[in-house]
């Protein structure tokens, strides 16, 4: 059985490479696009609930543009619908936001109009370097808030800790709101580690089975939930119990999660 989340086919169109394996009226080659807004909801159906989110500068392959909605596949393989007017032409970002958030200003002045509020991980193209700002395709951004794409972070747990206190948001992938798998995706992506969007896929595709004591960066999985260890006794995770990204002693978390009916830890993975 095909996984709807990862199969670029909607009955009307399907990716050319799926010809003969799924039914569709047309088989098409995708065209490239780039997310043109700070945060873009990816949905299973047009105007439906959020599945995941894409951030400014992320690449997407478009298979159909119909009635204001584009049927796309993100770089992590996730498939869904996004608003067509929130995509732009394909581009080549050079930097990403490496702080919890930043602003893109209209001028080289922090007192000027702030055009965009950008979350961690948003990607931009630097056009020019000034004394304290980079001029980018979306405005002037403080140089201290950007990092070159070819200079990723080295420690996923450090990235996850940037999200401490961020409110819980089902399907969220940003510092404005995030869920458990979104936190892991953000942490690993910033370290240039490929990571799918949902916890069940992360459990089977990321890392190797961990042995011995828990270590910093280890991923612990429950049915429908994932967290990351920051040391041998403490986990950071985005969860609906606290409605935030929090630190929690792992022994307490295991007891609490099982007591609320979500079962025991089912996998431990080491990156």
N, C-alpha and C positions, 0 to 999 in steps of 0.2 A: 504494500500500500504506500502511495506517495504521501509525503508530508506537505500539506497545504502551505505551511510557512516557508518552505524552501523550493517549491515547484512553481516556476514562472509560467503559469497557465490559468486562464479564467473561463475557458469554454469558447470565448470569441477568438482569443489569440493565445498562442503559446510560443515559447522560444523555439527557434529553428531546430536546435539540437534535440528537442523532444518529439519531433515528427516520427510517427510510428509507435510511440510509447504512451502518449496521452491524446485524447480527442480534442480537437479545436477546429474552428472554422478556417483559421489562417495560422500559418507558422511564419514567424517574423524574426528578423534580426533587430536587436535592441539598438537604440541610439543613446549616446552618453549625455548626462546632465549633471548639474551640481546643485545642492541645496542652497537656496538664496535667502533664507531667513534664519534667525538664530536657532530656533528649535522647530522641527517639523514632525507632526504626528504621522506615523505609518499605521494604516488601518487594514483590517481584513476585508472590509467592504466600503464603498464610498460613503462618507458621512457616518461611518460606524464608530465603535469605540476604539481607543488607541490599543494597538498591539505593542509597538515599540516607538522609539523616536530616533530621528536623524538630526545631526547638528550642522550648522553652517559650514559649507565647504565640502561636505561629504559627497562622494560620487554615487550616482544611481544609474542603473541601466533601465531605460524606458521602453516598454513593449507596446503601450497603447495610451493615447490621449483622447479621452471621450467625456463630453459633458462636464468639463472642468476638472476632471480627475485623471491622474496618470497612474497606470499600472506599472510598478517598478520592482526591481530587485536591488537591494543594497549590497555593498561590498562584502558584508558578512554572509550573504546568501539569502537573507530574510526578504520575503516577497509581500507586497501589499499595495495599497492605494494611498497616494498623497495628492494634495491640491496642486493642480498644474501650475497655477500662478505663483507658487512658492518654490518652483524650480527655475534654474537659470541655465545658460549655456555651459557646456563642459569647460572646466578651468583647471589650473594646476596650482593648488595652494602650496605655499612654501613654509608657513609657520602655523603653530596651533597655540591656543590660549592655555597657558601652563599654570595659571593661578585660579583660585576658586571661581572668579569671574572678572570681567573687565568691561570697559566702555570703549566704544569707537566714537571719536569726537569729530565734529565738522571741521575743526581747525587744529593747528598745532598748539593747543592751549587747553588746559583742563577746565577752564571756565567757559569754554565754548559749548555749543549745543552738543549733547550726547546723542548720537544717531541710533546707536544700538547698545543694548546690554547683552554681552556675550558670555556664555557659560564656559567652564573648563572644557577643553577638547574641541571647541569651535575652530575651524581652519580658515585661514585668510592668506591672501597673496600680498607679500611686501613689495611695494613699488619703489620706495625710497627710504633712506635712513636719515633721520634728523638727530638733533642733540639728545632729546629725551623721548622722542616718539618715532615710531615707524609709520610712514604713510602706507596705507593698505587699500585694497579694493573696496573696503567698506568705511574707511575713515582713518583718523589718526589714533593709534593705540600706543599706550606707554610701552617702551621697549622692554621694561622689566617684566611685563605680563605675557610676552610671547617667547616661544622656543621653536627652533628649527625642526621641521619634520624629520630630518635625518639625524636628530639628536634626541632620541626618545629617553624617557625615564628608565631607570634600571631596577627599581623596587616597586612591584605592584602594591604592596601593603602601604607604602608611603603615599601613593596616589589615592588609594581608598580612604586614607585618613584625612585627605583634603575635603572629603564629603561628610565629615562628622557634623551632625546637627541638621543636615539637609532633610527637608520633609519627605516623607514617604509618598510616592506617587506610582500607582499601578501602571506599568509600561514605561515609566520614566527613565531617561538616560542622561539627565543633566543635573547640574548643581542647583537648578530651580525645583527639582523634584525627581526622585529616583526610587527604583525598587531593587530587590535583592540581586537579580541577574544583571540589571543595568549597572549596578555598582561594580560587579566583577568585570563586565564588559569595558567600562570606563577605565578601570585600573589596568587591565591587560592591554587594551588598545594603546594606551599612553606609553606602554613599554614595548610596543611593536610585537605583541604576542597575539596571534590570531585567536578570536574568541567569538563563538556564536551568541545569539541574543537571549536565549531562554535557558533556565537552569537545567532542564532535562538534557538539552544538547551539550551544555557545558560539561555535564557529568561524564559524558561519553567521548567528548572530543578534546578536552583540555587536560594536560598533565598526565601523570602516571599514578597508579595506586600508591598512596603514602603508607609507610611502615614506621613503627616506633612512635615516639612522642610527637605531638603536634609541633610544627615549626612555623615561623613567620612566613606568610604567603600561602600556606596550605589552604585548600578549599574544602569545606565540609558541606555535604549535601543531605538534605532531607527530601521527602516527597514534596516537590513544589517549592523548595527553598534552598538558598545557598548563602554561606558566609565565608569570610576570610580571616584567618588567624593573624594577629599582630604580634603575638608571642605565644609561648606554650600554654598559657592559661586564659588568654583573652581573644575574643572574636569581635570583628567589626562587621555589621550587617545592617542593611536597610530592611525594616520589617513593619508590618501593620500593627503589631502589638504596641510598639512605642510610637508608631506613625512618624518615624525618623530613622536616620542612620545613627547607630549607637554602638558603643563598646559594651560588651556583656561577658562576664566570666563564663567560659565554655561549659563548665559543669552545671552552672545554673541554667544556662540556655538550653542544654540538652534536656534537663528535667522539665523546664517550663514548656518547651515545644512539644514534648511527648505528652505532658499533662493536658495541653489544650487540644489534643487529638490528632496531631500531625505526625506522630510516629517517631521512631528512632533515627539516628544518623544512618544513612544507607551507603555512603561512599565518602572516602577521604582522598583527595588528589593533591599531588605535589608538582609544582611547576618546574 
